[in-house]
């Protein structure tokens, strides 16, 4: 069983930065692709960023445009998302998600993620 708990959301102004953190409780010996996925009101869930088990591979949604950085610390069981230059269009609930994957793989499809946190709200005002 895997539990994911997000923190770090909030209300910020355009151009601000936020750092989201995901604490992972993992009682398995599996390896995981980890991701941040967001959902805005009335829209489908979309991949923000994903990272493979070792942290050697990262992928980002096209809309990120170099503004966000995903990282993980397997010793601390955390995955973080540093978000810079935030825009109102970034307003959404952000979820941390885990999907079983071979070591080198970072899943880009949200359907491949098996476990999800409860989500944290990010609101960017104009």
For each residue, the residues with C-beta under 8 A, 3 or more apart:
1: 27 28
2: 24 25 26 27 28 32 98 114 115
3: 24 25 115 117
4: 22 23 24 25 96 97 98 115 116 117
5: 22 23 25 96 117 118
6: 9 20 21 22 94 95 96 117 118 119 120
7: 20 21 22 23 120
8: 18 19 20 21 120
9: 6 18 20 94 120 121 122
10: 18 121 122 123
11: 123 124 125
12: 16 17 18 86 122 123 124 125
13: 16 124 125
14: 86 87 88 124 125 126
15: 85 86
16: 12 13 86 124
17: 12 82 83 84 85 86
18: 8 9 10 12 83 86 122
19: 8 80 81 82 83
20: 6 7 8 9 36 80 81 83 94 96 120 122
21: 6 7 8 78 79 80 81
22: 4 5 6 7 34 36 78 79 80 81 96 117
23: 4 5 7 77 78
24: 2 3 4 32 34 77 78 79 96 98
25: 2 3 4 5 77
26: 2 30 32 77 98
27: 1 2
28: 1 2
29:
30: 26 100
31: 53 100 101 102 103
32: 2 24 26 53 98 99 100 101
33: 50 51 52 53 98 99 100 101 105 106 107 112 113
34: 22 24 50 51 70 72 79 96 97 98
35: 47 48 49 50 51 70 96 97 98 99 106 107 110 113
36: 20 22 47 48 49 50 70 79 81 94 95 96 97
37: 45 46 47 48 94 95 97 110 113 116
38: 45 46 48 90 92 93 94 95 122
39: 43 44 45 46 92 93 95 119
40: 43 89 91 92 93
41:
42:
43: 39 40 46 92
44: 39
45: 37 38 39 95 110
46: 37 38 39 43 61 63 110
47: 35 36 37 50 59 61 108 109 110
48: 35 36 37 38 60 61 64 68 70 81 94
49: 35 36 58 59 60 61 64 68 69 70 81
50: 33 34 35 36 47 58 59 70 106 107 108
51: 33 34 35 55 57 58 70 71 72 79 106
52: 33 55 56 57 58 101 103 104 105 106
53: 31 32 33 74 101 103 104
54: 57 103 104
55: 51 52 58 71 72 74
56: 52 104
57: 51 52 54 104 105 106
58: 49 50 51 52 55 70 106
59: 47 49 50 106 108
60: 48 49 64 68 70
61: 46 47 48 49 64
62: 65
63: 46 89
64: 48 49 60 61 67 68
65: 62
66:
67: 64 83 84 85 86
68: 48 49 60 64 81 82 83 84
69: 49 81 82
70: 34 35 36 48 49 50 51 58 60 79 80 81 82
71: 51 55 79 80 82
72: 34 51 55 78 79 80
73: 76 77 78 79 80
74: 53 55 77
75:
76: 73
77: 23 24 25 26 73 74
78: 21 22 23 24 72 73
79: 21 22 24 34 36 51 70 71 72 73 96
80: 19 20 21 22 70 71 72 73
81: 19 20 21 22 36 48 49 68 69 70 94
82: 17 19 68 69 70 71
83: 17 18 19 20 67 68 86 90 122
84: 17 67 68
85: 15 17 67
86: 12 14 15 16 17 18 67 83 90 122 124
87: 14 90 124
88: 14 91 124 125 126
89: 40 63 124
90: 38 83 86 87 122 124
91: 40 88 122 123 124
92: 38 39 40 43 121 122
93: 38 39 40 119 120 121 122
94: 6 9 20 36 37 38 48 81 119 120 121 122
95: 6 36 37 38 39 45 116 117 118 119
96: 4 5 6 20 22 24 34 35 36 79 116 117
97: 4 34 35 36 37 110 113 114 115 116 117
98: 2 4 24 26 32 33 34 35 113 114 115
99: 32 33 35 107 112 113 114 115
100: 30 31 32 33 114
101: 31 32 33 52 53 105 106 107 112
102: 31 105
103: 31 52 53 54
104: 52 53 54 56 57
105: 33 52 57 101 102
106: 33 35 50 51 52 57 58 59 101
107: 33 35 50 99 101 112 113
108: 47 50 59
109: 47 112
110: 35 37 45 46 47 97 113
111:
112: 33 99 101 107 109
113: 33 35 37 97 98 99 107 110 116
114: 2 97 98 99 100
115: 2 3 4 97 98 99
116: 4 37 95 96 97 113 119
117: 3 4 5 6 22 95 96 97 120
118: 5 6 95
119: 6 39 93 94 95 116
120: 6 7 8 9 20 93 94 117
121: 9 10 92 93 94
122: 9 10 12 18 20 38 83 86 90 91 92 93 94
123: 10 11 12 91
124: 11 12 13 14 16 86 87 88 89 90 91
125: 11 12 13 14 88
126: 14 88
